[in-house]
Amino acid sequence: MLIIVVFTIVVVVLLSITNGFGYTDIQVPIMTFDVWDFTLNDYDVITLAHFLLQAMCFIPLVVYLFIRLNIILSLLVKNQWMVLIFKEQL
């Protein structure tokens, strides 16, 4: 997980150096989930910096969960079984 965080930071720094990071006070729309009638009252805005901070916290968690799911599925469904199943269909 530390490798993913370090890699993300390195990529953001390299992209910022080459292209510039831009303005972090740009407003990003979000849904507040107060009432579920999907009107303008359900939406709010946050700054781009706050959105990126939330995304940086969420993305490593999702990657970690996908890695664990892959490990569990690879233990449950062996590769030899998949080869036998697809070999019989040919």
C-alpha positions in Angstrom: 0.0 0.0 0.0 2.9 2.3 0.7 4.2 1.6 -2.8 0.9 2.8 -4.3 0.9 6.0 -2.3 4.5 6.8 -3.2 3.8 6.0 -6.8 0.8 8.3 -6.8 2.7 11.1 -5.2 5.6 10.7 -7.7 3.2 10.7 -10.7 1.3 13.8 -9.4 4.6 15.7 -8.9 6.0 14.7 -12.3 2.7 15.7 -14.0 2.7 19.0 -12.1 6.2 19.8 -13.1 5.6 19.1 -16.8 2.0 20.5 -17.2 1.5 22.7 -14.1 -1.0 21.8 -11.4 -3.5 24.4 -12.1 -5.9 26.2 -9.8 -7.0 24.4 -6.7 -9.8 26.8 -5.9 -12.0 25.6 -8.9 -15.4 24.5 -7.6 -16.4 20.8 -8.1 -20.0 19.8 -7.8 -20.9 17.0 -5.4 -24.2 15.4 -4.2 -24.9 16.0 -0.5 -27.4 13.1 -0.1 -29.7 15.1 2.3 -32.9 14.5 0.4 -33.2 12.1 -2.5 -35.4 14.2 -4.8 -32.6 15.1 -7.2 -33.2 18.8 -7.2 -30.7 21.7 -7.0 -30.9 21.5 -3.2 -29.2 18.1 -3.2 -26.0 19.4 -4.8 -23.2 21.5 -3.3 -19.7 22.4 -4.4 -16.3 21.8 -2.9 -12.8 23.0 -4.1 -10.7 20.9 -6.4 -8.0 20.6 -3.7 -10.5 19.1 -1.2 -11.8 16.7 -3.9 -8.2 15.6 -4.8 -7.5 15.1 -1.1 -10.6 12.9 -0.7 -9.7 10.9 -3.9 -6.1 10.4 -2.7 -7.4 8.8 0.5 -10.0 6.6 -1.3 -8.0 5.3 -4.3 -5.4 3.3 -2.3 -8.2 1.7 -0.3 -10.0 0.6 -3.5 -6.7 -0.7 -5.0 -6.0 -2.6 -1.8 -9.5 -4.2 -1.8 -9.2 -5.2 -5.5 -5.8 -6.9 -4.8 -7.3 -8.8 -1.8 -10.3 -9.8 -4.0 -8.0 -11.0 -6.7 -6.0 -13.1 -4.2 -9.2 -14.7 -2.8 -10.6 -15.5 -6.2 -7.3 -16.9 -7.4 -7.2 -19.3 -4.4 -10.8 -20.4 -4.9 -10.6 -20.9 -8.7 -7.3 -22.5 -9.5 -5.7 -21.8 -12.9 -5.6 -25.5 -13.8 -9.4 -25.8 -13.5 -9.8 -22.9 -15.9 -7.4 -24.5 -18.4 -9.4 -27.7 -18.2 -12.8 -26.0 -18.6 -11.6 -24.0 -21.6 -9.8 -27.0 -23.1 -13.0 -29.1 -23.0 -14.9 -26.4 -24.8 -12.5 -26.3 -27.7 
